Amino acid sequence: MKLSTKGRYGLRAMIDLAINSKENQLSIKIISERQNISENYLEQIIAILKKNGFVKSCRGAQGGYSLTKEPADISVGDILRALEGDLNPVDCITVNEDVQCSEAELCVTKYVWKRISDSINEVVDNISLEDLVHEQERIDACNPSKQIIKS
């Protein structure tokens, strides 16, 4: 399974918001410059995150975006599923009437795909934005001249 830039950039933007939007709203322009993501693409990603209830916007001169919940209450899995859809490595383990495999009941490899899916979901669902904020702080403390997310 490979995540698209939408998932990777969206997670970076959410970490940026978690770190930097505690007091002030952040503009797309600021996030885009800090994360080296095109403004147009970031707008599309933020729109999806807003639609899924992870970010809110405020208009005006001091406007921008911020998180709707505490970073501890947002998991990496929540963010990735909002941006990427389910995280299953193959369609046959997705519960979906549109995707039916005639061999599903007899397929031994389905066991492998299900275990991979369960493992991925277990990991991403147990890492919160707060965990990533703390990890970023640890990285920044060790490399003060190479901060990627902080302003």
Buried (B, 14 or more C-beta within 10 A) or exposed (E): EEBEEBBBBBBBBBBBBBBBBEEEBBBBEBBBEBBEBEEEEBEEBBEBBBEBEBBBEEEEEEEBBBBBBEBEEBBBBBBBBBBBEBBBBBEBBEEEEEEEEEEEEEBEEBEEBBEBBEEBBEEBBEEBBBBBBEEBEEEBEEEEEEEBBEE
